[in-house]
């Protein structure tokens, strides 16, 4: 049993079988005769490379290597992986810029006669044109080319980020077609943008990634040890400019994937920082991973770390091979590379020069095909050591790859679980991360609470202690309509929450870090405590100050219906955040729709007066149900009178006449109607007011349940919007 353990590890006896033995000669990792390296060990000396590149003289951090068991010779042999791609072609339809002459009939006829797959309003653009090549484990394949050459498109195609049916050609791993589900589990994709939560530290970010990608049966201490080792291995303890980029890489390699795709990992970095990032990628490749990345213009030092290059020009391959073959390739093409020049810079400059010429890069692409045919006649068939894809993945798992709970004794489609953790564990981790982010930004909740309290205070002082007169009834109706609509408008702040997390969510779910359903439920659960606090604050501020009826029971229902309104409004805005792409567009839509909800709620016009062709919107209004519920809560007491005797004239032109004249009018009405009406006779009760407002369909409890149901409906719609709109694939 080989063991290299730090003091803490030996004290606790907590060991993890991640890293086999590794021997070092002249500061370079080499595989020993009795073991094979994995990611952790080959990254172990990245600090030395950082010291060498930066010249800071700092020492390599002490690394933790965990206890492992000896492996059988069968499992210790090198596990070969070869990703082959042949004849990849991908085209998209783009909108044609139309000019008036092109709309003339004879010009349209000419277009129809000459275009292939084009139409009057669209044209076909080929992003990948018959691309072939291969990538091997232990190597870095770099895709180079000018902007718009198809670099990112090719990597997206290899990473299964192009919708099925749109991409032509075939992609195989060790000669076998790789299922989409399996590819998600054994691979990782690092996007060009560093998509991180700004409120989380490096350690917290990687720890949450470990919670998502490493199995539940792995102890917390082992996960933390893995994170600490990764921080040292990526050189993140003293990193500055490259910190976000290395953290982005660390998130996606926490489970030690077999395939790693990266889009412009050196973008925006200086020479030293870019070299360090590629140095890290070289260590990852040497651990048995297959690394494919795009790079714009590598320096001489970065070029020395790359194993294979593919140069693209307008979707076509103009060179594919080793960096060492570049001089011979361009010399035979008739453009030898001067010894003093950077090979890739010369190649890219020549490609740009050819792109500007009449013939374009057609001659270079055709020469590359001849060159490849000559190489294929000399090269032998790929050697997979007689291993099938299933056997290769199983052997790789037994050597420490795919830490996410993989099993090496199952079928090819089930040896690696789709998700590393169960549903409830994902919810716990997601909720914990959301709470941590919210705790780091208390001002956001403080602003929202302040807005609710200020609104409640204004309403309380504006509608202070309303009486039971006819005017008091009208003022109550206005108060309820404004209060209920306010609860929905204050939920608009939920809009940017998901919009800010959208791309992080897409990155994490694209390779099965967690289920979309886990995200939706945790998102809802985390929002509930703040909604309860806001609802209680608003209810306590307004209920007794306005003089609403019902005592403590009335207050509790008032609080619950406000909470239901916040829940429905928050769910509605959350659903919109999953549909609209931009914050400002989302705010415009939210404000407009909530205004329509208020218009059709029944406050401005009774239900009986709404035109038949608009009545459907009345029943879809989110404001309708809580508005009707609070009215029933206020006017449900049949013994409470709101219009007595002469008060019947208050809302009419006779309201200003003397009381004596009003009494004479009452006597006259009494004789006409055949009933005695005095100044104390109750003419309008709460039930009468509800009937006048057209609130007769649902009880207050049914209105409450409908409001809650709206919230659940929008959460379900939010889930489907994520399911359909966040596949992160090109069409």
N, C-alpha and C positions, 0 to 999 in steps of 0.2 A: 504494500500500500504506500504510494508516494504521497508526501504531505509537505506543503509549504504553507504555514499558518502564521498569522500575526498574533500578537499577545492577546488581544481581545478574543479572537476566535478560539485560541487554545484554552482560554479560561472558561468559555461558555460551552465548548465542545460542539458548537453549532456549525456544521460544515455542510457544504453544498457541492454536489458532483457536477461542477461546470467545466473545469479546465484540466486537461491532461498535462503530462510533463512536457517541458520545453527546454531545449539546450540553446545557449547563446554563444556564438563565436564572433569575435570582433564586433560586438554590439549589434549583430544581425541575427534574427531568429532563424533557426533551422530545425527541421523535424528530426527528432532522435530516432534511433533504430527501433525503440520500443514503444513509441507513442506518436501521436499526431496532434498538431496544434489546433486550437480553436480561437475564436475572436478575442477572448479575454487575454490570453497569453501573448498573442502577436501584437496586441495593442499596448502591451505592458510597458514598452520602452518609448511610447510616443512623447513622453516628457523629454527624453534625450534628444529626439529629433527636433522638438520645439527649442531646446537649449541651443542645439547646433544651428537652427535656422535664425533664431532671434539674437543669439549671442549674448544672452542675459546672464549666463553663468549659473543659472538656478539649477538645483538638483532635481533629479527625477523623484516624484513623490513615492513614498513607500506603498507598494501595491499589496492587496490581499489576494492570495490564491488559495482556493478552498480545497478541502480534502476530496479525493476522488478514488475510485477503485480501479484496479488494473483491468485492461481490456484484453480480449482474446486477439490473437494475430489476425483472425478473420475480420474483426471489427476495426483493427488498427490500420489496415491498408488504406491508401488514398481513395477518397470517394470522388469519382469523376462526374462532373455535370457539364453538359454542352447544350447551350440554348441555340437552336438553329432557326433561322427565318429565311423564307424563300418567296420571291416574287410578291413582296408586299406592295399593294397599290391601294391608294386612298384618295378619293376625290370628293369635293364639296361643291354645292351650288351656291353661287354668290350673286347678289343683286346687280344687274347691269345698270350702269349709268346711261340713261336714255337722253338722246338729243333729238330735237324736232325733225331733222332730215331722216333719222332712222325710222320714224313712224310712218313715212310715206310708203305707199303700197309696193313700189318697185324696189325700195331698199329692204322692206320686210321679206320680199320674195328672195332677194339675194342672200339674206341672213339664213332663211330656211334651207337654201340650197347648199350653203357652205358649212353650217355649224353641225357639230356632232354632239348631240345631247343638250345643246343650248336651246333657249327659247327667246322670245322677244324681251322678256324681263329678267331672265337669269342666264348665267354662263357657268360652265364647269371649270373648276380650277383643280389641277392635280397636285396634291401636297406630297404624296409618295408615289414614285413611278418605278415599279419593278425592283424593289430593294431586296437584296439577299446578303446574308452574312452569318456569322456565328460568334458566340461569346462563350468563354470557358471559365470554370471555377479557378480561383487563384489569380485571376487576371482582371484588369480594368479595361473595359471597352469604352472609349471616348468617341462621341459623335460630334464632329466639328462642321462649321459652315457659317456663312453670313446670316444675318437676321432674315427670317422668312425662307430659309433653305430647307426646312423640314426637320430640324434636329429634335425639337420637343415632340413633334408629331410621331417620329419614329420611336422614341422612348415610350410615348403613350401607347403606341400600337403594341410594343413588346410587353408592356405592363397591363394589357387588357383594359385600357382606358378609352377604347373606341368601341362604339356600339356594335353589337353583332350584326352582320349583314352589310355594314358600311365598309369594312376592311376586307380586301381580297388578298389571297395568298395563304400561307400556312406557317405556323409557329410551333415548334416542338422542343421538348426538353428530353435529352437522351433518346431522341428518335420517336418519342411518344407525344401525342397531342396532350397538352396540359389543360385540365379542366379549370374553369374559371374559379370554382370554389377552392380548389387546391392551390392555385396561384395566389389567391388572396392570403392564404395561411402561411405559405412558405416564402413570401416576398414582402418587401416594404418599398414605399415610394416617398422620397423626400422632395417636396415641392420647392420651386424657386424662391417663393416668399417664405420668410421665417414666421410661421403662424403659431404664435405663443401667447399665453395669457400674461399680460404685463405685470400683474400683481403677484405672480408666483415666483419664488426663487428657483435657481437651477436645480437644486436638490428636490424641491417640491414638485417641479415639473416632471423630472425623471421618475420620481417616486409614484406619482399618479400614473405615468405610463407603465411602470412595473406592475401596479395594481391591476391595470387593464389587461396587459399582455401576458403576465406570468400567472401560472395556475394557482387556484385557491389553496391547494394542499401544500404550497410552498410557504414557509413561515414568514412572518413580518420581518424578522431579523435577517433572514436569508435574502429577502427582496432588498432590504436596506443595504446589505453587504454588496449585492449586485450593483446597486445604484452608486454606492461609494467607489467601487472599483471602476465603474464606467466613467465617473467624473474624473478620476485620475487618468484613466486610459485615454480619454478625449482631451486631456489637458485643460479642464474647465476650472480648476481651482484658481488659476492666475490669468485666465483668458480675459481679454478686453474686447477688441474689435470683432473677433471671430466667435464670441460667446454664443450669440443667438444662432449662428449657423451650425455650430457644433452641437448645441442643445437640440436643434431640429433633427440632426442626424442621430443623436443619442436616443431621442424618443422612438425613432423607427427601428433602431437596432437593439433595443432593450431585450428582445426575445431571440436575438441572434438569427436573423433570417438567412435563407439560402440564396435568394435573389434580392439584390438591392438596386433600385432605380433612383437616379437623382437628376433633377432638372436644374442646370446651371449652379452647381454647389459653390462655385468660386465667384459668383456674380457680386459686384460691389465691394470686393475685398482687395487689399493691397497685395503685393507680390508675396511677402512673407506669410501673411495670413492665408492666402490661397494655397501656397505650398503646403502649409500645415494641414489644411483641410484634406487635400489630396493625399498627403502622407497617411492620415487617418484612414482614408478609403483604401489605400494600398494594404494597410494592416488588416482591414476587414476582409479584403479579397484573399489575402494569404491565410486567413483563418478557415478557408474553405468556402467562402461566399463567391458569388458571381456578381460583379459590380458593373453596371452600365450607367453612363452619365453623359450629359451634354456639357460642352465647354466652348466658350466663345473664342478665346485666343490664348492658349496656354503658354506660359513662359518656358524657357529652356529647362529649368529645374523640374517643372511639372511634367514636361514631355518625357523626362527620364523615368518618371514613375508610371507612365502609361504603357500598356502591353499591346493593345490593338487600337487602330484608328479607323473611323469611317468619315470621309469627307463627303458632304452633300452640297449640291447646287441645284436649286429649284426642284427639289424632290428627287433628283437622280444621284446615284453613287458615282463619284468621280475618283475616289480612291478608297480602298479597303485593304488593310494589312498592318504590319508592324511598323512602328516609327522608324526602325532601322532600315526599312526598305524604301523610305521616302526618297533619298537621294538617287538610288538606282531607278526608281519609277519615273521620276521627272527627267532624269538624264536620258532615258530611252524615249521619253515623250518629246525631247528636243529642248527642254528648258532645265538645264542642270542647276542645282542649288549651290550658290557660292558658299564656301566653307565658313565665311564670317557671318552668315545670316542664320537666323532662327528658322528651322525647317518648316514649322507650321505657319509662321508669319509669311514666309515666301510662298507656300502653297496657297494660303488664303488670298494673298495679294494677286497671285496668278489667276486664281478662280474668279475673283472680282473683275480682273482685266478681261478675261474671256467672256464673262457674263455681259460685259458692255460691248462686245464685238458682234458683228452681224450673225455669225454662226453660233454664238453662245458657247456653252461648254459641251456641245454635242461631240466634238472631236475627242475631248478628254474623257467623256463618259464611255465612248466606244473603245478608246484605248484601254481604259480600265477593264472592260469586259474581256478583251484579248489577254490582258495581263492576268486576270483571274483564271481564265481557261488554261493558261500555261502553268499556273501554280497548282491547279487542281490535278493536272496530269502527273505532277511530280509528288503531290502529297498523298498520304495514305488515308484510308478510311478512319473515321473517328474511333478511338478505343474507349469503350465503356467498361472494360474489365469484365465483360460478360454479365454485367448487372442490369436488370430492368430498372425502370424509373422507381417502382415501388421499393426494390431492394436498395437502390442508391439513397433514396430518402430515408429508409429505415436505418441504413448504416450511418448516414449523416446524423440522424437523431441520436443514435447510440454513442456518437462521438461528441455530443454536447450541443449540437445545433438545434434550433427550434425549441427553446426552453419552455414554450407555452404548453406544457402538459402533453407533449406528443408521445405516441406509443409506437413501438417498432414491431408489433406483432399483429397488426390489423391489416385490413385491406387497404389498397391504394387510396380509395376515396374516403376512408374513415380513420386512417392512422393518425391524422392530426385533427383535433376538434375544431369545428368552425369558430367557436368562441372559447377563449381560455378560461372564462369564469361563468358561473351560473347567473341567471337573470337578477336575483336579489343582490348578489355581490356587486354587479355592475351598478345597480341603483345606489347602493351604499357609497361606492367610490365617486360616482358622478355627483351625488348630493353633497358629499364631503368637499369636493372640489368647488362646487358652486357656493357653498357656505363660506369657504375660505376666501374666495374671490370677493364675495359680498362684504365679509368682515374687513377686508383690506380697503374697501371703498365705502365707509359708513356715510359719507356725505350724500351719496345717491339716495339712500333710504331717508336720510334726514331732510333732504329737499322735498321728497314726496310727502313725508309726514307733515312738514311745514305747510305745504300747499293744502293738504286736507284740513289741517287745523285752522289755517287762515280762512279757508272757504267756510268751514263750520262756524267760526266766530262771526264772520260777516252775516251769514244766514241767521244765526242766533240773535244778533243785535238788530237785524233788519226786521225779523218776524218775532220780536220779543213778546212773549205771553199773549198769544192770539186769543180773542174772546170767541164766544159761540154765536155771534151775530151773523147775518148773511154775508157781511163783508169779511168776517173772520173765516167763513167757509171758503170764499174766493181766494183769500190770502193763503189758506191751507193748501188749496189745490195748486197754487203757484209755487209754494214752498216745496211740495212733494215733487212736482215736475222738475224743478231746478235741482233739487237734492239728488234725485235718482239719475238724472242725466250727468251730474257732476261726477258721480261714482264711476261712470263709464269713461268720461273724458280724462279723468286722472289716471286711468289705466294705460293711456297712450305711451307712458314712459317704458312699458314693457317691449315696445317695438324694437328699439336698437339692441336689446339684450341678445336676441338670437342672431340679428343681422351682424353683430360684431363677432359672434362665435361661429357663424355659418361655415367659413372655410376651415376652421379647426375641426368642426364637426364632420365636414366632408372628408378631411384627411384621415381622421380617426376611424370613421365607419367604413371608408373605402377598403380597408384591409382588416375589417372585423375586430377592431379593438373592443367594441361593445355593440349591443343591439340598438336599433333605433327606438324600439319600444321602451327600453330602459331609459334612454335619454328623455323621452316624452314624459314618462311617469315621474322621474326624478325632478324634471323641470317643474312639473305641477306641484309636487310635494314641497319642494324648496320654497315655492312662492306662497304657500298657504300661511305660514306664521306671520309674514309681513302683512298679508291681506287681513288676517284676524285683528292684528294690532291697529291697522288703519281703520277698519270698520268700527271697532269699539271706540276709537278716539272720535270719529265723526259722530257716531250715535250718542255718545255721552255729552258731546259738546252741544248738540242741537235738541235732543229730545225734551228735556225738562225746560230748557231756555225758551223754546218755542211754545211750550205748554201743550204738548201732545197728550192724547188720552190713552188710557189703558193701564196705568200704574206700572209695576215692575214687569208683569207679564207682557204688557204692550211694548215696554222697552226691549225686552228680550227678543220679541218677534221683529221689532224694528231693526235691532242689531243684526239678527240672522238674515233678514232680507237684504240689508246693505252688504253683508258679507257675500251673499249669493250674487248680488249685482257686481261686486268687485271680482268675484270668481268668473262670472260669465264674461265681463268686460276684458279681464286679463286673458282669458282663453281666446276670445275673439281677436284681440290684438296679436297674441302669440301666433295664431293661425295665419294672420295676414303677414307676419314677419317671415313665415315660411314660404310665402308666395311672391311678395314684392321683392325686388332686388336692391332697392335703395331706401335710405331712411327718409329723405324728404318726400319721395313718392309715397312711401307708407304713411307718413303723417297726413298728407293731403287726402289719401283715401280714407283713413280712419276718421278724420274730422268730418268729411262729407257724409260718410255712411252713418255716423252717430247723429248727425244733424237730421238725416232722414228718419232714423229711428225715433227721435224726439217728435218730429212732425207727425208721424203716424201712431204715436203712443196713445192717443185719445184725449190729450190735454187741450190741444188747439181746436180739435174738431171731434165730436163724439163719434163712436163707432157707427151708430145708425145713420150718420150724415156723410160718412166716407163713401165716395162713388164706388160702385161695384167693381170697376176695373182696377181699383187701388186697394181693395179690402185685403188682398193677399199680403200686401206689405204691412198692414196693420198687425196681422198675426205673426209676421216675421220680426217685428220690432222687438229688440231686446229690452227697450225701456218700458214697453207696455205692461209686462208681467210684474215687475217690482213696483211700478207706479200703481197698478190696480191693487196689489197686495197691501201697500201702506195705506191706501184709501180705505180698504176694508178694515184694516187694523184700527184706523182712526174713527170710522163712522159705524162700527159694528154694534154699538150699544143702542138697542131699540128704545130705551127710556130717556135717552139724551135728546133734548130739543135744540134745534138751531134756528128756527124761525117761529116767533111767538107774536100773535096779535098784530099790532101795528107795524112790526118789523117786516111784514109782507110788502110794505111800500118802499123799503129802504133802497132797493135796486131799481127804482122806477122814477119817473119825473115827479111823482107825488111824495118822494122822500123828504122834500124840503118844506112841505105844508105843516101847519101847526098840529100838535098831537090831538087837540080837540076835534079838528076836522077829520083826522084819521079815524078817530073813534066813531064819528057819525058815519063815515064810509063803511066801517065794519058793521054797524047796525044795519045799514042799507043792504050790505051783502048778506047778512044773517037772514033778513026777511026774504030776500030773493032766493037764497039757497035752502031755506027752511031749517036752518040749524043755528045755534047760538055761538057766535064768535066774539070772544072778549079779548082784552089786551094780554091775558095770560094763556089763551088757548094756543096749544102747540100745533102749528100748521105744517112743519117740515122736520122730520126725524132724519137720523143718519141713513136709514134704509131708503128714504126718499131721495137723498142726495146721490147715493150709489146708483139708484135707478135712473136718475136724471143724467148721470155721467155714462150710462150704458154699461155699467159694471155688473153684469148679471150672469155671465157665463161660468166663471171659475171661482172657487172659494180662495181665500187668501193662502191656504196651505197648498192648494193645487198650483197657484201662481208661483209659490216658492219652489215647488218641485220642478216646474217648467223652466224657471230661471236656472236652477242647478243643472238640469238636463242640457240646456243650451251650452253651459260651460263644458260638460263632458263631450258634447257633439263637436265643439270646436277643437277640443284636444284630439279627438279621433281624426278630424280633418287635418290637423297639424301633423299627425303621424303619417297620413297618406301623402301630404305635401312633401314630407321628408323622404318618404319611400319612393315617390315618383320624381321628385325634383332634385335629389342630391346624389344621383348615381355617379356624378363626377366623370362622365364619359362624353367623348365627342360623338356627335351624330353622324 
